[in-house]
């Protein structure tokens, strides 16, 4: 059995006529009849009833064409899938990311994706969430891993897909009175000096919103774009900090304690994709790769 024989059979079924089917697939009527006869001989059963004017399917033929159609559809899909792999392998992808993706386990996902598509040219651009959104809208980057804005519904040209919802925790110096507690209420931090991520990195907004809901404005004494700097300042006893649990657990300082927060606010990390971007095979492949591992 050969694939072109299946195509010939479906053409005959479509036109109910050998000459019309032959014209459609650009072969002679005698060749068409010969190939279908050869297939019937191989199967050991008639697929068509032939008269001088019409051609119709036998009961066996009706069942056979369902298999023939499915086989040809699967082959088409297989070819299309392989073409997408070829396109991904020859393409490029620019990923925008907030600087803390290493603490969130996202760098390992990007690395795994690169290993899956070793010939794809991959570029990572780190920036603040606000700047990444602008770069996404101007197509400077293809996708972004970021903290969604509070007014994300106003970005009707961007889709946000939540990947990680992480609880906020408190980090304090080991000598701080709160370090002995297993859990604190957020309002207990009302009179503390706060050390925060810079405003452009999304984390400050999350912290401020959480504190405002608890009824106070935090006294921010230091801001930094580096988690290591924040943890070092906390270790020196210069203040406390609210970080996500994944980030806090990655800190290796013995002088720091992590304290849970009752009804802890959450920080979301999302994959952002522009609706205005014509999604290349590389973008589609990356999104599927990420969703398979992080979709909630």
C-alpha positions as CSV (number, residue, x, y, z in Angstrom):
1,X,0.0,0.0,0.0
2,X,1.4,3.4,-1.0
3,X,0.4,6.9,0.0
4,X,-0.4,8.1,-3.5
5,X,-3.0,5.2,-3.8
6,X,-4.8,6.6,-0.7
7,X,-4.9,10.0,-2.4
8,X,-6.2,8.5,-5.6
9,X,-9.0,6.8,-3.7
10,X,-10.1,9.9,-2.0
11,X,-10.1,11.8,-5.3
12,X,-12.4,9.2,-6.8
13,X,-14.7,9.4,-3.8
14,X,-14.8,13.2,-4.1
15,X,-15.8,13.2,-7.8
16,X,-17.6,9.8,-8.1
17,X,-15.9,9.6,-11.5
18,X,-12.5,8.2,-12.6
19,X,-11.9,10.7,-15.4
20,X,-12.7,13.8,-13.2
21,X,-10.5,12.4,-10.4
22,X,-7.7,11.8,-12.8
23,X,-7.8,15.3,-14.1
24,X,-7.8,16.6,-10.5
25,X,-4.6,14.8,-9.5
26,X,-3.0,15.2,-13.0
27,X,-2.6,11.6,-14.0
28,X,-4.2,9.5,-16.8
29,X,-7.4,7.7,-16.2
30,X,-5.8,4.4,-17.0
31,X,-3.0,5.0,-14.4
32,X,-5.6,5.9,-11.8
33,X,-7.7,2.7,-12.6
34,X,-4.5,0.6,-12.6
35,X,-3.3,1.9,-9.2
36,X,-6.7,1.5,-7.5
37,X,-7.0,-2.0,-9.0
38,X,-3.5,-2.8,-7.7
39,X,-4.6,-1.7,-4.2
40,X,-7.8,-3.7,-4.3
41,X,-5.8,-6.8,-5.3
42,X,-3.4,-6.2,-2.4
43,X,-6.3,-5.9,0.1
44,X,-8.2,-8.8,-1.5
45,X,-11.5,-6.9,-1.7
46,X,-13.3,-4.5,-3.9
47,X,-13.5,-0.9,-2.8
48,X,-15.6,0.5,-5.6
49,X,-18.6,-0.6,-7.7
50,X,-18.0,0.5,-11.3
51,X,-20.6,1.0,-14.0
52,X,-20.2,2.8,-17.3
53,X,-21.6,6.0,-15.8
54,X,-20.9,6.0,-12.1
55,X,-18.5,4.9,-9.4
56,X,-19.7,4.1,-5.8
57,X,-18.1,2.7,-2.7
58,X,-18.7,-0.8,-1.5
59,X,-19.3,-1.4,2.2
60,X,-15.6,-2.3,2.6
61,X,-14.7,0.9,0.6
62,X,-16.8,3.1,2.9
63,X,-14.8,1.8,5.9
64,X,-11.5,1.9,4.2
65,X,-11.7,5.6,3.2
66,X,-12.1,6.6,6.8
67,X,-8.7,5.0,7.6
68,X,-7.2,6.5,4.4
69,X,-8.4,10.0,5.3
70,X,-7.0,9.7,8.9
71,X,-3.6,8.4,7.6
72,X,-3.2,11.3,5.2
73,X,-4.3,13.8,7.9
74,X,-1.8,12.5,10.4
75,X,1.0,12.7,7.7
76,X,0.1,16.3,7.0
77,X,0.2,17.1,10.7
78,X,3.5,15.3,11.1
79,X,5.0,17.3,8.2
80,X,3.7,20.5,9.7
81,X,5.2,19.7,13.1
82,X,8.5,19.0,11.6
83,X,8.4,22.3,9.6
84,X,7.8,24.1,12.9
85,X,10.8,22.4,14.4
86,X,12.9,23.5,11.5
87,X,11.6,27.0,11.8
88,X,12.4,27.1,15.6
89,X,15.9,25.7,15.0
90,X,16.7,28.4,12.5
91,X,14.9,31.2,14.4
92,X,15.7,33.6,17.2
93,X,14.0,34.6,20.5
94,X,14.4,37.6,22.7
95,X,13.2,37.0,26.2
96,X,12.7,39.9,28.6
97,X,13.0,39.1,32.3
98,X,13.1,40.7,35.7
99,X,16.5,40.3,37.3
100,X,15.2,37.8,40.0
101,X,14.2,35.0,37.6
102,X,17.2,33.0,38.9
103,X,15.6,32.9,42.4
104,X,12.3,31.7,40.9
105,X,13.5,28.7,39.0
106,X,12.9,30.3,35.6
107,X,16.5,30.4,34.4
108,X,16.6,26.6,34.6
109,X,13.5,26.5,32.4
110,X,15.2,28.8,29.9
111,X,18.3,26.6,29.9
112,X,16.2,23.5,29.4
113,X,14.5,25.2,26.5
114,X,17.9,26.1,24.9
115,X,19.1,22.5,25.3
116,X,15.9,21.3,23.5
117,X,16.5,23.8,20.7
118,X,20.3,24.1,20.6
119,X,20.4,26.0,17.2
120,X,17.9,28.6,18.2
121,X,19.5,32.0,18.9
122,X,18.4,32.9,22.4
123,X,18.8,36.4,24.0
124,X,17.8,37.4,27.5
125,X,17.3,41.1,28.3
126,X,16.9,41.9,32.0
127,X,14.9,45.0,33.0
128,X,12.2,46.3,35.3
129,X,8.6,45.1,34.7
130,X,7.4,48.5,33.4
131,X,10.3,48.7,30.9
132,X,9.7,45.1,29.8
133,X,6.1,45.9,29.0
134,X,7.1,48.9,26.9
135,X,9.7,46.7,25.1
136,X,7.0,44.1,24.5
137,X,4.6,46.6,23.0
138,X,7.3,47.9,20.6
139,X,8.3,44.4,19.7
140,X,11.9,44.9,21.0
141,X,11.4,41.6,22.9
142,X,9.3,38.6,22.0
143,X,8.0,37.5,25.4
144,X,8.5,38.7,29.0
145,X,8.8,37.1,32.4
146,X,7.7,39.8,34.8
147,X,5.4,41.0,37.7
148,X,2.1,42.0,36.1
149,X,0.9,45.6,36.8
150,X,-2.0,46.2,39.1
151,X,-4.0,47.6,36.2
152,X,-3.1,44.7,33.8
153,X,-6.6,44.7,32.4
154,X,-5.8,48.0,30.8
155,X,-3.2,46.4,28.7
156,X,-5.6,45.0,26.1
157,X,-2.8,44.3,23.7
158,X,-0.9,42.0,26.1
159,X,-1.9,38.6,27.5
160,X,-0.6,37.8,31.0
161,X,-0.3,34.1,32.0
162,X,0.3,33.6,35.7
163,X,3.1,31.1,36.3
164,X,4.1,31.4,40.0
165,X,2.1,32.7,43.0
166,X,4.6,33.2,45.8
167,X,3.8,34.2,49.4
168,X,5.6,37.2,50.9
169,X,7.7,36.5,54.0
170,X,9.6,38.7,56.4
171,X,13.4,38.6,56.7
172,X,15.0,40.0,59.8
173,X,18.3,40.0,61.5
174,X,18.8,37.0,63.9
175,X,18.8,39.4,66.9
176,X,15.6,41.1,66.0
177,X,12.7,40.6,68.4
178,X,10.5,39.3,65.6
179,X,13.1,36.6,64.7
180,X,11.8,34.4,67.5
181,X,8.3,34.3,66.2
182,X,7.0,31.6,63.9
183,X,4.5,34.0,62.2
184,X,3.7,37.7,62.4
185,X,0.8,39.9,61.4
186,X,1.8,42.5,58.8
187,X,0.7,45.3,61.0
188,X,3.5,44.4,63.4
189,X,5.9,45.9,60.9
190,X,4.3,49.3,61.2
191,X,7.1,50.9,63.2
192,X,10.0,49.0,61.5
193,X,12.5,50.4,59.1
194,X,11.9,48.8,55.7
195,X,14.5,47.8,53.1
196,X,12.9,47.3,49.7
197,X,13.5,46.5,46.0
198,X,13.5,49.6,43.8
199,X,10.1,50.8,42.6
200,X,10.7,49.8,38.9
201,X,11.1,46.1,39.8
202,X,7.5,45.5,40.8
203,X,8.3,44.2,44.3
204,X,8.0,47.6,45.9
205,X,4.5,48.0,44.6
206,X,3.5,44.6,46.0
207,X,5.0,45.5,49.4
208,X,3.3,48.9,49.5
209,X,-0.1,47.6,48.5
210,X,0.2,44.9,51.2
211,X,1.2,47.4,53.9
212,X,-1.6,49.8,52.9
213,X,-4.1,47.0,53.2
214,X,-2.7,46.4,56.7
215,X,-3.4,50.1,57.5
216,X,0.1,51.7,57.5
217,X,2.7,53.3,55.2
218,X,6.1,51.6,55.6
219,X,9.1,53.6,56.6
220,X,11.4,52.8,53.7
221,X,15.0,53.6,54.6
222,X,16.8,51.8,51.8
223,X,16.1,50.6,48.3
224,X,18.2,48.4,46.1
225,X,17.9,46.6,42.8
226,X,19.9,43.7,44.2
227,X,18.5,41.0,46.5
228,X,22.0,40.4,47.9
229,X,22.4,44.0,48.9
230,X,19.0,43.9,50.7
231,X,19.8,40.8,52.6
232,X,23.2,42.2,53.6
233,X,21.6,45.3,55.0
234,X,19.0,43.2,56.9
235,X,21.9,41.1,58.2
236,X,23.5,44.2,59.5
237,X,20.4,45.1,61.5
238,X,19.5,48.2,59.4
239,X,16.0,47.2,58.8
240,X,13.6,44.4,57.8
241,X,12.4,43.4,54.4
242,X,9.5,41.7,52.7
243,X,10.5,39.3,50.0
244,X,8.9,36.3,48.3
245,X,9.4,33.0,49.9
246,X,11.4,31.6,47.0
247,X,13.8,34.5,47.0
248,X,14.2,34.4,50.8
249,X,14.9,30.7,50.9
250,X,17.8,31.2,48.4
251,X,19.6,33.5,50.9
252,X,22.6,31.8,52.5
253,X,23.2,34.2,55.4
254,X,23.2,32.6,58.9
255,X,22.5,35.9,60.5
256,X,19.1,36.2,58.8
257,X,15.8,34.6,59.9
258,X,12.7,34.0,57.7
259,X,9.4,34.6,59.4
260,X,6.0,33.7,57.9
261,X,3.2,36.3,57.6
262,X,-0.3,35.5,58.5
263,X,-2.6,35.7,55.5
264,X,0.5,36.4,53.5
265,X,0.0,38.6,50.4
266,X,1.1,37.0,47.2
267,X,3.4,38.1,44.4
268,X,2.7,36.8,40.9
269,X,5.2,36.2,38.2
270,X,3.7,35.9,34.7
271,X,4.6,35.2,31.2
272,X,3.5,38.2,29.0
273,X,2.9,38.0,25.3
274,X,1.9,40.8,22.9
275,X,-1.3,40.2,20.9
276,X,0.1,42.4,18.2
277,X,3.1,40.2,17.6
278,X,2.9,37.7,14.8
279,X,3.8,34.7,16.9
280,X,6.8,32.9,15.4
281,X,7.3,29.2,15.8
282,X,10.0,30.1,18.3
283,X,7.6,32.1,20.5
284,X,4.9,29.4,20.2
285,X,7.5,26.7,21.2
286,X,8.8,28.7,24.2
287,X,5.3,29.4,25.5
288,X,4.3,25.8,25.3
289,X,7.6,24.8,27.0
290,X,6.9,27.2,29.9
291,X,3.2,26.4,30.3
292,X,4.1,22.7,30.5
293,X,6.2,23.4,33.5
294,X,4.7,26.3,35.3
295,X,1.1,26.8,34.4
296,X,-1.1,27.0,37.5
